[in-house]
Amino acid sequence: MMLKIYHGGCHCGDIRYSVDLDLSRGTMRCNCTYCRKVRNWSAACAPEALAITGEDKLSSYTLSGAVRHEFCPRCGVRLFSRGHVQELGGDFASVMVSTLDEGTEDELIAAPVKWADGLHDNWRNSPLEVRYL
């Protein structure tokens, strides 16, 4: 495991963050109706590993009362998700890989992608088809 501090933020700069993240542990894509529409590509971290500047400016969309998808209301960039999903280990945070300022092409290419069949609440297994995600 190789934690590294990454920085990121929204397009307009109102919301910034730093996160301790290990991209070699993998990233996630999901086929649920929400993740498909926003083309989710995220990397999980411990909730306490995410430090946010401008958190008071965040807007959110809560899905099923368990997951809060947070975004900048000024520029619309979706930054993180936070919540509690027992099937995924309890409390979690995840950052959208596209909002990282750092992360070399090599790191991103080498980061394994885990697929989740969220459409069928089958979170620990990959959907049969992933090419469209």
C-alpha positions in Angstrom: 0.0 0.0 0.0 1.4 3.4 -1.0 -0.6 6.3 0.2 0.1 9.6 -1.5 -1.3 13.0 -0.9 -3.3 14.3 -3.9 -4.9 17.7 -4.4 -7.9 18.5 -6.4 -11.0 20.6 -6.8 -13.7 21.9 -8.9 -13.3 23.9 -12.1 -14.0 27.4 -10.7 -11.8 26.8 -7.6 -14.4 27.5 -5.0 -13.9 24.0 -3.5 -10.5 22.4 -3.0 -9.4 19.2 -1.3 -6.5 17.1 -0.3 -6.8 13.3 0.1 -4.5 10.5 1.1 -5.1 8.0 -1.6 -3.5 4.8 -3.0 -4.5 4.5 -6.6 -2.8 1.1 -6.9 -5.6 -0.3 -4.7 -8.0 0.4 -7.5 -10.7 2.7 -8.7 -14.3 2.0 -9.2 -16.9 2.3 -11.9 -20.6 1.4 -11.3 -23.6 0.6 -13.5 -26.3 2.0 -11.2 -28.6 4.6 -12.9 -26.8 7.5 -11.2 -23.2 6.5 -11.8 -24.0 5.7 -15.5 -25.5 9.2 -16.0 -22.5 11.0 -14.4 -19.9 8.6 -15.9 -18.5 7.9 -12.4 -14.9 7.0 -12.0 -13.9 7.2 -8.4 -11.3 6.2 -5.9 -12.2 5.3 -2.3 -10.5 6.6 0.8 -11.1 6.7 4.5 -13.5 9.5 5.4 -10.9 11.1 7.6 -8.4 11.1 4.7 -10.3 13.7 2.8 -9.7 17.4 3.9 -12.0 20.0 2.1 -11.6 23.7 1.8 -14.8 25.5 0.9 -17.0 22.7 2.3 -19.7 25.2 3.3 -20.2 26.0 -0.4 -20.9 22.4 -1.4 -24.3 21.2 -2.7 -25.3 17.6 -2.6 -27.7 15.1 -4.0 -28.5 12.2 -1.6 -29.3 8.9 -3.0 -31.3 6.4 -0.9 -30.4 8.3 2.3 -27.1 6.4 2.4 -24.8 8.2 -0.2 -24.3 11.9 -0.6 -22.9 13.0 -3.9 -21.3 16.4 -3.5 -20.7 19.0 -6.1 -19.9 22.7 -6.6 -23.1 24.7 -7.2 -21.2 27.4 -9.1 -19.4 25.4 -11.8 -21.3 22.1 -11.4 -18.3 19.8 -11.0 -19.0 16.6 -9.0 -16.2 16.1 -6.5 -16.9 13.3 -4.0 -19.3 10.9 -2.6 -19.6 10.2 1.1 -21.9 8.0 3.1 -22.4 4.6 4.7 -23.0 1.4 2.7 -22.8 -1.7 4.8 -22.1 -3.9 1.7 -19.1 -1.8 1.0 -17.6 -1.9 4.5 -19.6 0.9 6.2 -18.5 4.6 6.2 -16.7 5.7 3.1 -15.6 8.6 1.0 -14.6 8.6 -2.6 -13.2 11.2 -4.9 -13.8 11.6 -8.6 -10.6 10.7 -10.3 -11.3 13.4 -12.9 -11.0 16.1 -10.2 -7.4 15.2 -9.2 -4.9 17.9 -10.1 -2.0 15.4 -9.7 -1.8 11.8 -10.8 0.4 11.0 -13.7 -1.0 9.4 -16.8 1.0 6.3 -15.8 -0.6 6.2 -12.4 -4.1 6.5 -13.8 -3.5 3.9 -16.5 -2.0 1.5 -14.0 -4.9 2.0 -11.5 -7.0 -1.1 -11.5 -10.7 -0.6 -12.2 -13.2 -2.5 -10.1 -16.7 -2.8 -11.6 -19.8 -2.8 -9.3 -23.2 -4.1 -10.4 -25.0 -1.4 -8.4 -27.9 -1.6 -10.8 -28.8 -4.9 -9.2 -27.5 -4.1 -5.7 -24.8 -6.7 -6.4 -22.0 -4.4 -5.2 -19.2 -7.0 -4.8 -19.6 -8.4 -8.3 -19.0 -7.0 -11.8 -21.9 -6.5 -14.2 -21.9 -8.8 -17.2 -21.2 -5.9 -19.6 -18.9 -2.9 -18.8 -17.9 -1.5 -22.2 -20.6 1.2 -22.1 -19.5 2.5 -18.7 
